[in-house]
Amino acid sequence: MTDDIGAYRLPAPRFCGLSAYAVIFATALFEKGRCCRNIAEKMQKPNVKLKYRPSRTVAGEGLLYYQVCCRHSVRLIASGYSVCERQWDEKHGCLRHVDAGVEGCDVSRAVGHEFGVLREMLGRDDVSADDVAREFVAYRDCCEFSGFSLGIISGFVASGRYRSAEAHRSALNSFRSFMREGRVMVYQIDRDMVAAYQAFLMSRGVTMNTVSFYMRVLRSVYNKAVEMNLTPQRLPFRRVYTGIGKTAKRALDVAGLRRIRGL
């Protein structure tokens, strides 16, 4: 003879002075308490997970966000990236394969970089989920390419280097037109993006010296971001043109000067 109590199917024992149902109930409470302790330990241990929020439309792109757990508190941080549902692996909680986004942005690489940054922040002592969320948002603001470039331009203006500020502002405006005002992080810049930017400039009839000018300015901005440990050095400008070609002489020859003199 057996008794069913919830998920437990145990023989109905007979104890002197103690009900069999009381024993089963005490066992269930013990298992539930152990399960709660395991959940509490997992919440106390700092960890970060990548989550996906599907789009409300059928063909729309869902949003990626980070779930930060630390000291019994959970915070959700928007990543700013969106992918199709077919690119999300629900079973393993990760991206399957993300195609290049706007003009070659690699979303999977950016997410991997930010994942490492969050884990490094969680590895410190006496840190809370609120602290990690606040520091991570500030870190992303510093890594935004346009904002980082504007900070460099402001430094040039403050030190009286107006020509350098003008050159950086011109290169930034050109790069913004290429990115269509999209938000780009310095750690998203790779060789594919830079090569696409060069092709974009050449399609608009820009001379190679102008292409080289923009590339050298952007390379200096990228190298400063590397010096500040905002991104690893991937040498994204290695395969684009950064030289200085010969230009046509603009001075008049002797015959031309004689013709002008004879007027």
N, C-alpha and C positions, 0 to 999 in steps of 0.2 A: 504494500500500500504506500502510495506517495502523495504528497501535497504540493500544489503549485502556488508559489508566492512570488509574483512578479516574474523576473528572469531566472529565478532559482527553482530548480526541481530536485528536491532533496528527500531522502527517506524521512518519514515521520518518526523521529526517535522518541524514546520514553525515558525520561529522567525522573528520578525521585525528587519530588517537591518543586520541579521546574517544568514549565510548559514547553512543549516542542516548538510552538510558534514563537515563544520568547527567544529561544536560542537562534532560530532562523532570522528574526528581526534584528537581534544584536549583531549577527554576522553581516547582514546587509548594511547596517550602520557603519560597521568597521570598514567594509569595502568602499562605501561612499566617502568616508573620511579620508581614506588613503588616496582615492582619486582626487579629492579636493586638494590634498596636500601636494600631489604631483602637479596639478594645474597651478597652484600658488608658486611652487618652485620654478616652473617654467616662466611665469610672469615676472618673477623677481630677477631671473637671469636676463641680462640685456641681450636683445636680438632685434634684427630688422628683417622684414619680409617685403617682397614686391607683390602688390595687389593690382587687380584689374577690375575696372568698373565698366561694364558693357554699355554701349550706346543705346539710346531709346529707339533709334531708327534701325531698320534691318541692315542697311548698307553703311551705316555710320561707323566711325572709329571710337573705340572706348578709351578711357583715360587710365593711365598708369599712376599709381601712388605708392608711397612707402608707409609701412606700418611699423612704428618704433615702439618696442616694449621695454620698459626699464622701471624697476622699483614699483611694481604693482600698478603702473600707469601705462596707458596706451595713447599714442598720438599718431595722427594721420597727416602725412606731408605730401602735397601734390607735386608730381614730378614735372608737369608741363609737357609731357610727351603723350601722344595718342597713337594707337595702333589698331589694326583690324582684328576682329575676334579670331580669325584663323591663324593669326600670328601669336596667339597667347596659348600657352600650355597650362591648362587648368589643373591637371594632375600633379605636375611638378612645381607649379607656381613660378614659372619663368617664361621668357620669350623663346619662341621656336626659332624664327628667323625673321629679322626685321629688314625689309628692303631699305635702301638709301632714301632718306626723306628729302627735304627741301634742298635741292642742288647738292646732294651727296652727304647730308648729315647722317651719321651712323647712330641710330637711337640705341642699339644694343650696347655699343661701346660707351656711350654717355651714361647709360643706366649702370653699367658695370663699374665705371669710375665713381659715380655717386654712391653706389653701394659700398665701395671700399672706404670712401670718406665717412659715411655713416658708421661703419663698423669701427673705424679708428676713433671716432668721437665716443662711441659707446664703450670702448676699451679703457677709458680713463676712469679713475676712482672718483667717487662722490659726484656723479653726474646723473641728472634726471632726464626724463623724456622731454620735458619742457625745455630744458637747456639745450638738448640735442636739436630739437626742432628749431629753436631760435638761432642757434649757431649755423645750422645747415642753410636756413633761408638767407642769412647774411653772407654765407660762403657763396651761394649761387648768385647773389647780386654782384659780388666782387668778380665772379668768373664770367659774367655776361660780357660778350666781346665789345659791344657798343659802349656800355658803361665803363668798362676798363679803359677803352681808348679815350673816352672823354676825360677820364681822370688824368691820363698822360697829357692830353692837350691842355688841361687846366694848369698842370705843372709847368709846361712850357710857357704859357702866358704869364704865370706868376714870376718866372725867372727872366722874363723879357725876351724869350726866344720865339718871336712872333712868326718868323719864316718857318720854323719847325712845326709850330702849332698849325699854320696854314696848310702845310704839306700833309700832316696827319689828318686834318679835317677833310681835305679833298679826298684822300684815300678812303677814309671811313664812309663818306657819302657815296663813293663809287661802290664800295662793298655792300652798303645797305641797299642800293638799287639792285644789286645782284641777288641778295637774299630776300628781296621783296618785303622788307621791314620785318622779317622773321627774327625770333629770338634765338641767338646762337651763343653757345658757351665756348670758351677758349679751348677746352678739352675735346670739343667736337670737330675742331679744325684738323683735317687730315689731307693726304695727298690728293685724294679724289675731289674733295671740295675745292682745293686750290687750283687743280687742273681744270675743273669746271668753270671756275672764276676767270681763268686765263682765256678759255674758249669764249666765255661771255664777252670779255673785253674785245677780243679779236673780231667777233661777229658784229660789233658795233663800229668797226673801222678804226679802232684805236691803234696808234703806232706802237711798235715794239718797245721803243724807249719809254713811252708812257706806261705800257704794261710793266716794264721793269721797275719804273718809279713806284707804282702802286704795290708791287710785290715786295720791294725792299722795305717800304714803310710798314706794311702789314707784318713782314718777318720780324722787324724790330719790336713791334708790339707783342708778337707771339713770344719772342725770346725773353722779354721782360716778364711775361706771365710765367714762363718756365723758371726764371730766377726767383720768383715769389712762390714757387711750389704750387701753383694753381693748376698745372698740367705737366705731364711728363714730356720730355723732348722726343718727338717723333719725326723731326726733320721734314715737315710737310712741304717746304718750299724748295726741296732739292731738285725736283724735275721740272720746274717752271723757269721761264727766262728772267734772269736778274742781272744781265749784263748791260753794257752801254754800247750801242751800235753807232757807226759813223752816220752823220747827218749831212744833207746837201749844204754846200757852201753858200752862204747868203751874201757874201761880198761881191761887188762888181769887178769884172776884169778890166784890163786896160782899154780895150775897145769900147766897152760900155762907158767908161769915164770920159773918153774922148768924144763920144756922141753927145753926152750930157753937156760937156764943155762947149761944144759947137752950137748948142741951142741959143 
